[in-house]
Structures are given as structure tokens and as C-alpha cells.
Amino acid sequence: MPESSTILYDLNKVFIPCRTVLEMEALTSLFLEFYNYNDIKELPQSQPSSQRLIEKFHVIECGPLEHIIEYFIDVIVSKLKPIVMYERDHHDRFRMGNVVAYTKTRLCLYLALHRLKLKFLVIKHFMDEFKNNNFRLDPAEDQNNMGAHTFLSAFYRDYYKKNKMNLKLMLSSKRMSERVRKLMDTSDTITNEDIINAITFKKFLDDKNRIKFIMKEIKASLFVCRIMFAQMDVYKPFTIAQEAMIDAEEMMISQDFIPELIPAMSRCYAGETMTPIEDCFTAYEFMMTRVLEGINYAVEIASGGQIQLELEGTLYNTGNIFEI
């Protein structure tokens, strides 16, 4: 990835100070390897203590993993203050503070939202390219096997590659300043490589488990976001007030979205169904738009209305992952 001043700025200002977000994401992802998301789905609302979370994640007497949770809850989450919520049209009543994208107390929340949105953007980028190519895979893909497996394999490889590239960008030690490098003490801690391996270790999976893996990653990011929002007394951050009937959070993890629509499109692509692929894609686009709008709304809430992203806008640098 090319060096740039914006990447260096985000690296030293956001990615390194908020490394705990990636650690918690990795730890939650590992938890979801063995347990169901429903086991922790409602946990954020109780604003759990670090000890409660350590027990729930079954990492008692595992020093490095206990330290991740203790630092995240006792240092990062504890700094978050409740948000005063007013009706959207009463802009004159907003208490506008310094809550831009680099505000220290909310920096980790912004990064967690950035990671959550990025995962959906990676999926959207693949699907947009597929649509723009007249619902055909890139010519570089193996066109001799036109089965459903071909589509799901290409879909997963693209997600896996871009997610890993982004993690390497965010955890890059090569781009950090000499001053920051000297401050980093990696003794008896989880290393950057540990985090990358924990999040991306499942490279070779069958089609069914590929979708499960991506959903597990989305749920891990969602859980980290909800823990922080709950500390701010916001329990439905992704539900837009005017569209209360559409719960973007539930849509993110709904079986009717990625777990059903992506395999359905793969079957359409392989000619294994009479359903036109355009119909599946229309349903997918509707749900993807609602999800991205919900995440943008959460960013707006966290910033007191000061940060309003475009549908595909991101808070921080993503390098060139969407150009490859």
C-alpha cells in the first residue's frame, strides 16, 4: 500500500491509540467460534463490568486476554459519557461539543463503527462490481466451473483479502513514527500478528462456513459498538427515528440478508434456479442501503450531529483496498 500523510495521520492518531478495538473484535470473534451470538446479544444493555465480561468470554486466568477486556472496559468504555438525545428538528437545542472524528473519549467508538461499516462496504464493492459486469464474475475467475461454488468462492476470497489488507494497514508498524514505536511495549501482550491471525485465520472453508465466518466477523464488530453505545445510554444507535419500523441492527445479522441472499444469488448465477438474479439483487440493495444508513446514523448520534457521512463514506483512511 502506498505511503501517504493521511494514512500516517490516522495510524498515529487513531489506529495505534485504539488498537484495543481490534483486540476486542478479535477476542469476540474467537468467542463466536464456540458460542452463539445470542449468548452475548443482550449483554451490552447491562453495561457489564470487566470481570463479568471476562467470565462470559471464558478467559479467566488467561492474563493477556483478561488484560484486553480490563483495558477496554475499565479505561476506554468508562470514559464515555451519556448522550443527551433531542428530537432531530430541534437543532438549536443541541449541546455542540468537541466531538469530531478525533475526539479522544469517543475515538474508539468511531473506530469500531468504521470497522463495522468497512465490512459491509467490502461486500458492497464486490457486489457492485458484479452488477456493473452484467452479473458476471471478473474474467480472471475460473469460468470453467459455473456452479454456485464459483460465486461464493470469489465472494469470500475478495472479502478475506480486503479485510486482511485493511488490518495490515491499521496495524502497520512500518508506518508508525519513531517516537510512537519507542513507546510500544509488546512484552507479554497480544501482538499485531496475533490480532491479524485471530481475525483472518480461516482462509480455507467450504461455502456454508464461508458465510458463517463473515457473519461472525460482522457480529463481533457490532458487539464492540453496542458495548460502547450502552455506556452512553444509547441502546438502539442504528435505528433511524423516522424509520423505526426498520431495525438496521437486526437487518445486519438477519438470516434474510447475507446468509440467504448471497447464496441465492450464487444459485442464480449458476443457473440452478429460475428466479432472475436481478430480483435477488434488488432485495440485497434495499437491505444494504438500510444497513449503511443505520451505521451512518449511529455515527451522527455519537458525534452529536456533527459528522454526517455519505452512504459509502468512511471516517478514516482505507488505503487502496477498493482499487485492487
C-alpha positions as CSV (number, residue, x, y, z in Angstrom):
1,M,0.0,0.0,0.0
2,P,1.4,3.4,-0.8
3,E,2.6,5.7,1.9
4,S,0.6,8.9,2.4
5,S,0.3,11.6,5.0
6,T,-3.4,10.8,5.6
7,I,-2.6,7.2,6.4
8,L,0.2,8.2,8.7
9,Y,-2.1,10.6,10.5
10,D,-4.8,8.1,11.0
11,L,-2.3,5.4,12.0
12,N,-0.7,7.5,14.7
13,K,-3.9,9.4,15.8
14,V,-6.4,6.6,15.6
15,F,-5.3,3.1,14.7
16,I,-2.5,2.8,17.3
17,P,-4.2,4.5,20.2
18,C,-7.4,2.5,19.6
19,R,-5.7,-0.9,19.0
20,T,-7.9,-2.2,21.8
21,V,-10.9,-2.1,19.5
22,L,-9.2,-4.6,17.1
23,E,-8.2,-6.7,20.1
24,M,-11.8,-6.8,21.4
25,E,-13.1,-7.6,17.9
26,A,-10.6,-10.4,17.6
27,L,-11.5,-11.8,21.1
28,T,-15.2,-11.6,20.3
29,S,-14.7,-13.3,17.0
30,L,-12.9,-16.2,18.8
31,F,-15.7,-16.4,21.3
32,L,-18.2,-16.7,18.5
33,E,-16.2,-19.7,17.1
34,F,-17.6,-21.7,20.0
35,Y,-20.7,-19.9,21.2
36,N,-23.8,-18.3,19.7
37,Y,-24.2,-14.6,19.3
38,N,-27.5,-14.8,21.2
39,D,-25.4,-15.6,24.3
40,I,-24.0,-12.1,24.3
41,K,-26.5,-10.2,22.2
42,E,-28.3,-8.5,25.2
43,L,-25.2,-8.2,27.4
44,P,-24.3,-4.6,26.4
45,Q,-27.6,-3.3,27.9
46,S,-26.5,-4.4,31.4
47,Q,-23.3,-2.4,31.0
48,P,-21.2,-5.3,32.2
49,S,-18.1,-4.9,34.3
50,S,-14.7,-6.2,33.0
51,Q,-14.9,-9.1,35.4
52,R,-18.4,-10.0,34.1
53,L,-17.2,-9.9,30.5
54,I,-14.1,-12.0,31.4
55,E,-16.3,-14.7,32.9
56,K,-18.7,-14.6,30.0
57,F,-15.9,-14.9,27.5
58,H,-14.3,-17.8,29.5
59,V,-10.8,-16.2,29.6
60,I,-10.3,-16.4,33.4
61,E,-6.7,-16.8,34.3
62,C,-5.5,-16.1,30.8
63,G,-3.5,-12.9,31.5
64,P,-3.2,-11.3,28.0
65,L,-6.9,-11.9,27.2
66,E,-8.1,-10.6,30.6
67,H,-6.0,-7.5,30.1
68,I,-7.7,-6.8,26.8
69,I,-11.1,-6.8,28.4
70,E,-10.0,-4.9,31.5
71,Y,-8.4,-2.2,29.5
72,F,-11.3,-1.9,27.1
73,I,-14.0,-1.7,29.8
74,D,-12.2,0.0,32.6
75,V,-10.2,2.5,30.6
76,I,-11.8,3.1,27.2
77,V,-15.5,2.4,27.8
78,S,-15.6,4.0,31.2
79,K,-14.6,7.4,29.7
80,L,-17.7,7.5,27.5
81,K,-20.4,9.9,28.8
82,P,-24.2,9.6,28.2
83,I,-25.6,11.4,25.2
84,V,-28.4,13.8,25.6
85,M,-30.9,12.9,22.9
86,Y,-33.2,15.6,21.4
87,E,-35.6,15.4,18.5
88,R,-33.9,15.8,15.2
89,D,-35.6,19.0,14.2
90,H,-34.6,20.9,17.4
91,H,-31.1,21.7,16.2
92,D,-31.0,24.8,18.3
93,R,-31.1,22.7,21.4
94,F,-28.1,20.5,20.6
95,R,-25.2,20.9,23.0
96,M,-22.4,21.0,20.4
97,G,-19.1,20.0,21.9
98,N,-15.8,18.9,20.5
99,V,-17.0,15.6,19.2
100,V,-15.3,15.5,15.8
101,A,-13.7,12.3,14.4
102,Y,-10.5,12.7,16.5
103,T,-12.1,13.4,19.9
104,K,-10.1,11.3,22.4
105,T,-13.0,10.0,24.5
106,R,-15.0,8.8,21.5
107,L,-12.2,7.8,19.2
108,C,-12.5,4.1,19.9
109,L,-16.2,4.2,19.3
110,Y,-15.7,5.9,15.9
111,L,-13.1,3.3,15.0
112,A,-15.4,0.4,16.0
113,L,-18.1,2.0,13.8
114,H,-15.6,2.4,11.0
115,R,-14.7,-1.3,11.1
116,L,-18.3,-2.3,11.1
117,K,-19.1,-0.2,8.1
118,L,-16.0,-1.2,6.3
119,K,-17.0,-4.9,6.4
120,F,-20.3,-4.0,4.7
121,L,-18.5,-1.8,2.2
122,V,-16.2,-4.6,1.2
123,I,-19.3,-6.8,0.5
124,K,-20.9,-3.9,-1.4
125,H,-17.9,-3.3,-3.5
126,F,-17.8,-6.9,-4.7
127,M,-21.5,-6.9,-5.4
128,D,-21.3,-3.5,-7.3
129,E,-18.5,-4.8,-9.5
130,F,-20.5,-8.0,-10.1
131,K,-23.6,-5.9,-11.2
132,N,-21.6,-3.5,-13.3
133,N,-20.1,-6.5,-15.1
134,N,-23.6,-7.6,-16.2
135,F,-23.9,-10.0,-13.3
136,R,-20.8,-11.9,-14.4
137,L,-17.7,-12.6,-12.3
138,D,-14.4,-11.0,-13.3
139,P,-12.9,-12.8,-16.3
140,A,-9.9,-13.7,-14.1
141,E,-12.1,-16.0,-12.1
142,D,-12.4,-19.7,-13.2
143,Q,-15.2,-19.7,-15.7
144,N,-15.0,-23.4,-16.5
145,N,-16.9,-24.2,-13.3
146,M,-20.0,-22.1,-13.4
147,G,-21.5,-23.7,-10.3
148,A,-22.7,-21.8,-7.2
149,H,-19.4,-22.6,-5.5
150,T,-17.6,-20.4,-8.0
151,F,-19.5,-17.3,-7.0
152,L,-19.3,-18.0,-3.2
153,S,-15.6,-18.8,-3.6
154,A,-14.9,-15.5,-5.4
155,F,-17.1,-13.6,-2.9
156,Y,-15.2,-15.0,0.1
157,R,-11.7,-14.5,-1.4
158,D,-12.5,-10.9,-2.0
159,Y,-13.8,-10.3,1.5
160,Y,-10.9,-12.2,3.1
161,K,-8.3,-10.3,1.1
162,K,-9.6,-6.8,1.6
163,N,-10.3,-7.4,5.3
164,K,-6.7,-8.7,5.9
165,M,-5.3,-5.8,3.8
166,N,-7.2,-3.3,6.0
167,L,-6.0,-4.9,9.2
168,K,-2.4,-4.8,8.0
169,L,-2.8,-1.1,7.2
170,M,-4.2,-0.4,10.6
171,L,-1.6,-2.5,12.5
172,S,1.3,-1.5,10.4
173,S,4.5,-0.9,12.4
174,K,6.4,0.3,9.4
175,R,4.3,3.5,9.1
176,M,4.3,4.5,12.7
177,S,6.6,7.3,13.8
178,E,9.9,6.5,15.6
179,R,8.5,8.2,18.8
180,V,5.4,6.0,18.8
181,R,7.5,2.9,18.0
182,K,9.6,3.5,21.1
183,L,6.6,3.8,23.3
184,M,5.2,0.4,22.1
185,D,5.9,-2.3,24.6
186,T,4.8,-5.7,23.2
187,S,6.2,-7.8,26.1
188,D,3.5,-10.2,27.4
189,T,0.9,-8.7,25.1
190,I,-1.1,-9.7,22.1
191,T,1.0,-8.8,19.0
192,N,-0.3,-7.3,15.8
193,E,0.3,-10.6,14.1
194,D,-1.8,-12.3,16.8
195,I,-4.7,-10.0,16.0
196,I,-4.5,-10.5,12.3
197,N,-4.3,-14.3,12.7
198,A,-7.2,-14.3,15.1
199,I,-9.5,-12.4,12.7
200,T,-8.3,-14.0,9.4
201,F,-7.1,-17.5,10.3
202,K,-9.9,-19.3,8.5
203,K,-8.8,-19.0,4.9
204,F,-9.9,-22.4,3.6
205,L,-13.6,-23.1,4.3
206,D,-16.5,-24.7,2.5
207,D,-19.3,-22.4,1.1
208,K,-21.6,-22.7,4.1
209,N,-18.9,-21.9,6.6
210,R,-17.6,-19.0,4.5
211,I,-20.9,-17.2,5.0
212,K,-20.8,-18.1,8.7
213,F,-17.3,-16.7,9.0
214,I,-18.3,-13.3,7.5
215,M,-21.4,-13.1,9.7
216,K,-19.2,-13.9,12.8
217,E,-16.9,-11.0,11.9
218,I,-19.9,-8.6,11.5
219,K,-21.4,-9.7,14.8
220,A,-18.0,-9.2,16.5
221,S,-17.8,-5.6,15.3
222,L,-21.5,-5.0,16.2
223,F,-21.0,-6.3,19.7
224,V,-18.0,-4.0,20.3
225,C,-20.0,-1.0,19.1
226,R,-23.0,-1.8,21.2
227,I,-20.9,-2.2,24.4
228,M,-19.7,1.4,23.9
229,F,-23.1,2.9,23.0
230,A,-24.7,1.2,26.0
231,Q,-22.3,3.1,28.2
232,M,-23.6,6.3,26.6
233,D,-27.2,5.2,27.4
234,V,-27.9,4.6,23.7
235,Y,-29.4,1.2,23.1
236,K,-30.7,1.5,19.6
237,P,-28.0,3.5,17.8
238,F,-28.6,2.1,14.4
239,T,-32.4,2.7,14.3
240,I,-33.3,5.9,12.4
241,A,-36.0,7.8,14.3
242,Q,-38.1,8.4,11.2
243,E,-37.8,4.7,10.1
244,A,-38.4,3.0,13.5
245,M,-40.0,0.0,11.7
246,I,-36.7,-0.8,10.0
247,D,-34.2,-2.0,12.6
248,A,-30.8,-1.8,10.8
249,E,-29.1,-3.7,13.6
250,E,-31.4,-6.7,13.2
251,M,-31.1,-6.4,9.4
252,M,-27.3,-6.7,9.7
253,I,-27.5,-10.1,11.3
254,S,-30.7,-11.3,9.8
255,Q,-30.8,-14.7,8.1
256,D,-32.8,-13.0,5.3
257,F,-29.9,-10.7,4.4
258,I,-26.3,-12.0,3.7
259,P,-26.9,-15.7,4.8
260,E,-29.8,-16.1,2.4
261,L,-29.4,-13.5,-0.4
262,I,-25.7,-14.2,-1.2
263,P,-26.2,-18.0,-1.6
264,A,-29.4,-17.2,-3.5
265,M,-27.5,-15.0,-6.0
266,S,-24.8,-17.7,-6.3
267,R,-27.5,-20.2,-7.3
268,C,-29.0,-17.8,-9.8
269,Y,-25.5,-17.2,-11.2
270,A,-25.1,-20.9,-11.7
271,G,-28.5,-21.3,-13.3
272,E,-29.7,-23.5,-10.6
273,T,-32.9,-21.6,-10.1
274,M,-35.5,-19.9,-12.3
275,T,-35.5,-16.8,-10.1
276,P,-33.9,-13.8,-12.0
277,I,-30.7,-12.7,-10.4
278,E,-31.9,-9.1,-10.7
279,D,-34.7,-9.8,-8.2
280,C,-32.3,-11.1,-5.6
281,F,-30.0,-8.1,-6.2
282,T,-32.9,-5.6,-5.7
283,A,-33.7,-7.1,-2.3
284,Y,-30.0,-7.1,-1.4
285,E,-29.5,-3.5,-2.5
286,F,-32.5,-2.4,-0.4
287,M,-31.2,-4.1,2.7
288,M,-27.6,-3.0,2.2
289,T,-28.7,0.6,1.8
290,R,-30.7,0.4,5.1
291,V,-27.7,-1.1,6.9
292,L,-25.3,1.6,5.7
293,E,-27.8,4.4,6.6
294,G,-28.2,2.8,10.0
295,I,-24.4,2.9,10.6
296,N,-24.2,6.5,9.4
297,Y,-27.0,7.4,11.8
298,A,-25.0,5.8,14.7
299,V,-22.0,8.0,13.7
300,E,-24.3,11.0,13.7
301,I,-25.6,10.2,17.1
302,A,-22.1,9.6,18.5
303,S,-20.9,13.0,17.2
304,G,-23.9,15.0,18.3
305,G,-24.9,15.5,14.7
306,Q,-21.6,17.0,13.7
307,I,-20.5,14.0,11.5
308,Q,-22.8,13.2,8.6
309,L,-21.3,10.7,6.2
310,E,-22.2,9.9,2.6
311,L,-23.7,6.5,2.1
312,E,-20.3,4.9,1.4
313,G,-18.2,7.5,3.2
314,T,-15.8,6.4,5.9
315,L,-14.4,8.1,8.9
316,Y,-10.8,7.0,8.4
317,N,-8.4,6.0,5.7
318,T,-8.9,2.7,4.0
319,G,-5.8,2.7,1.8
320,N,-6.2,1.3,-1.6
321,I,-8.2,-1.8,-0.8
322,F,-11.1,-0.8,-3.1
323,E,-8.8,-0.3,-6.0
324,I,-7.5,-3.9,-6.1
